[in-house]
Amino acid sequence: MEIKKLNIIITLGFVAIIGILIAQLLWTRQAYNIEDEKFNQTVNIALLEVVEKLSGGKTSFSESPVQNISNDYYVVNINNDFHPAVLEHYLRTEFTRLQINTDYVYALYNCRSDQMMYGKYISTHQESPNTKMIKFPKHKNLVYYFSIRFPDKTTYLISSLRFWYILTFALIIILLVYVYSIYTIIQQKKFSELQRDFINNMTHEFKTPLSSILLASEALTKQELIKENPKLQTYTSIITDQGYKLNNHIEKILNIAKNDASGLSLKPQKIVLLPFIVEIVDTIKQKNENLSVQIEIDNNTSIIADEFHFTNIIYNILDNSIKYCETKPNIIISSFKDSKGLYLKFKDNGMGIPSKNITHIFDKFYRVNTKKSDEVNGFGLGLFYVKKIVQQHNWKISVENNTDEGITITLFLPS
């Protein structure tokens, strides 16, 4: 993925989550205000009912007797004398009826002593100690009245909106996880780019002396002295063969690095499967005389694929089957179709793969730790390359152990 596209996606995702979080905070604030207004209205209704009962149903107020002095402080005008016990009874009754389930404190004004007389702290859970005093300022215009405070009003409103706060907290967690994930992705991308640059530089540095070695070994094989000496001819042949093998490994590493950077460019074309695979098998048999390959593919079966990379897929699969076989290699290549697509199977008689390792064989630089793998040269890139090409073709690849011996690799080409 291009860095510009990645930056755009990251920015859009970040803006979207921030926008959702801001909207959630605004909704939560609005919900709190609505709940606060609802609470005030309910308290006003309850206190009006208390006034009605204390007045014996005879009220003659030109304006509402309930005044909301501050957020949690109310003053209620009565206009006649009343007993504190009766007031407390009516307060409890009305608050219970209207489900005002929070602590409150009431106080009465004593017109004889011209000061506020502390009433009582009423708790919805348990009685609080009488020493818990709360300030009640005297009202300058009223004579017979009582005051009431809700010291835990904010806590009560927040608890009634806990779903909103939990949702907001969850969104904050999601935002933090998103930021951490983006940070991790960026760090991994930097590491990947550093690794790719190192591989590119390393392989290019290897190719220069390797090219010189191959040129020198080819020139050496043409010398008359070498041609006349079978031992020297064998040694120069080993140098040349191993040089080309190393060169193929380097090319494979470069291809992987290029694929990681921008993806390999594919040139899909129609391929008739049977002659195509037969030609590859014949080429491999020239280097492996003991190889036995059975091809069970219909003559008219064809696919759409990149010829060069599809060749490499088949070559890598067959090469692995040969290298990891402790007896005479016997490979069965078959295909069949159903309504979903084409299945191309490669069944060998190799040493198989431990079940715990099967899920990792397509990982970069991964090699199964066995005695045979120590004897076989390689970097663990063959099947990684195969999977990359398969994914770019939008195919699927799977591996399973056979019931007797060896493994079966299946390529699935959807219709």
FENTA-V841764 format. One line per field, one symbol per residue. burial: + if it has 9 or more other C-alpha atoms within 8 Angstrom, else -. A space follows every 10 residues. Layout:
burial: ???
This chain:
burial: -----+---+ ---+--++-- +--++--+-- ++--++--+- -+++-+++++ +++++----- ----++-+-- -+++++++-- -----++--+ +--+++---+ -+++++++++ -----+--+- +++------- ---------- ---+++++++ -++--+++-- +---+--+-- ++--+--++- -+-------- --+--+--++ --+--++--+ --++--++-+ +----++--- -++--++-++ --++--+-++ -++++++++- ---------- ++++-+++-+ +--++----- +-+-+-+--- +---+++--+ ++++++++-- ++-++---++ +++++----- ++++++++++ +++---++-- +++--+---- --+-----++ ++++++++++ +---+++-+- ++--++++++ +++--
